[in-house]
Amino acid sequence: MSDPACLYPGAPPPERAVTVLVVSDSVADHGCLEQIFRHSKWRMLSARSCREAFEILESNRIPVVVCECALPDGGWKSLLNRFAQWPDEPLLIVTSRQADEHLWAEVLNLGGYDVLAKPFDRAEVVRVIGAAWLHWRQRGVVHAMRRAAAEVALKATA
């Protein structure tokens, strides 16, 4: 499998391994995604609960989080609510066996990035996570350009 940027011609490759946090209490989900990530520059961190995910996110800059729809101590909405408080929040992809239009609309309307249906399809996982990473990276570039333009404008008026 290739890097996320290779899916989109002209996109710059990642400078280092892309880190993805997988939050699921399903051992099978972690195993399947680990297999998909094995031959890529993607690095997978694993959490079995929202509490574990928050601990990992406090000490790691992670661009993409893949989260099971429902977890024993919360779920994707718990993560999304916490992300809203962060300046450089990760993009959230929700997974579910019942990945239907209702869930997809809810995830997008509340600020999530996308939904992945289970069982996982390798090509779809690569496409969705790759696109999320590129979106997160581009968002960072736009924020940096806005900060730089604001600094230039501030210096010009001083």
Secondary structure, 3 states (H helix, E strand, C coil): CCCHHHHCCCCCCCCCCEEEEEECCCHHHHHHHHHHHCCCCEEEEEECCHHHHHHHHHHCCCCEEEEECEECCEEHHHHHHHHCCCCCCCEEEEEECCCCHHHHHHHHHHCCCEEEECCCCHHHHHHHHHHHHHHHHHHHHHHHHHHHHHHHHHHHHC
